Amino acid sequence: MKHFRQKELEQMPSRFRAHLINSCTGYKSANLLGTISKKGVTNLAVFNSVVHIGSNPPMLGFILRPLTVKRNTYSNFKETGYFTVNQVNKEIITDAHHTAAKYEEDVSEFSKTNLTESYLDDFAAPYVAQSTIKLGCRYLNEYEIKENGCLLIIGQIEHIYLPEDLIHADGWVQLDKAESIATIGLDGYALPTLLDRLAYPKPNEATKSLL
Ligand SMILES: Cc1cc2nc3c(=O)[nH]c(=O)nc-3n(C[C@H](O)[C@H](O)[C@H](O)COP(=O)(O)O)c2cc1C
């Protein structure tokens, strides 16, 4: 088995280290964050760090790279207070990946891909029409990760749009039916297969399948 020690991690070429570290913490989600500037220029960027923060109130978080260069997603939601989170599905991986390209702030990634802006219920940020599961979020707060200058951004989930047939009777959403994608590192796109759903485990009781 290959074994990397901390010293080797520090000394390896930075691209190799980035791939290794990004991949070995497991599959991540893939979402497109949609925003619009005060001037009305839309922006779309792929993020693989969106995580559940809490369900009451409904909140999510994501990690934003350090503000050492202009980050359009960040400046837009700071200006307007709103962003959308659009799940990447199998049909849109190439366009989703392309949104990571560095475009100037006056160029919208919507205009450089086949992804389509969609506005729902007067929400102040664009959704992605081709995305099956879409969330409308209000910016709440940010926390600096002092160790590397990244920011943990917290958003309140104000709207959820998804096909009704994905939602089970108890609220659980069957993401594999939506062909939602998981990422491996920053360039691998995988299609997960559901194996089972398991009941909440109780001590000394066999764990039951819910499916
Ligand atoms: C698969 C993938 C996942 C990414 N995840 C993140 C992320 O979680 N946080 C981040 O700050 N950048 C992430 N990026 C990089 C952004 O997509 C990229 O910097 C983008 O240009 C940011 O756009 P903006 O400046 O318009 O906000 C990711 C890139 C790829 C390809």
The ligand as an ORCA input file, in Angstrom:
! r2SCAN-3c Opt
* xyz 0 1
  C     -15.521     20.451     -9.920
  C     -15.161     21.817     -9.413
  C     -15.493     22.169     -8.111
  C     -15.183     23.427     -7.592
  N     -15.521     23.726     -6.306
  C     -15.211     24.946     -5.792
  C     -15.538     25.268     -4.444
  O     -16.115     24.465     -3.715
  N     -15.175     26.501     -3.986
  C     -14.552     27.429     -4.771
  O     -14.272     28.544     -4.296
  N     -14.240     27.148     -6.063
  C     -14.558     25.937     -6.584
  N     -14.240     25.648     -7.880
  C     -13.640     26.686     -8.707
  C     -14.685     27.654     -9.236
  O     -15.666     26.975    -10.008
  C     -13.974     28.693    -10.126
  O     -13.008     29.373     -9.357
  C     -14.947     29.664    -10.733
  O     -14.274     30.348    -11.762
  C     -15.421     30.692     -9.723
  O     -16.197     31.588    -10.439
  P     -16.486     33.080     -9.998
  O     -15.187     33.830     -9.868
  O     -17.296     33.526    -11.131
  O     -17.220     33.025     -8.710
  C     -14.521     24.384     -8.414
  C     -14.168     24.032     -9.725
  C     -14.486     22.767    -10.217
  C     -14.099     22.409    -11.638
*
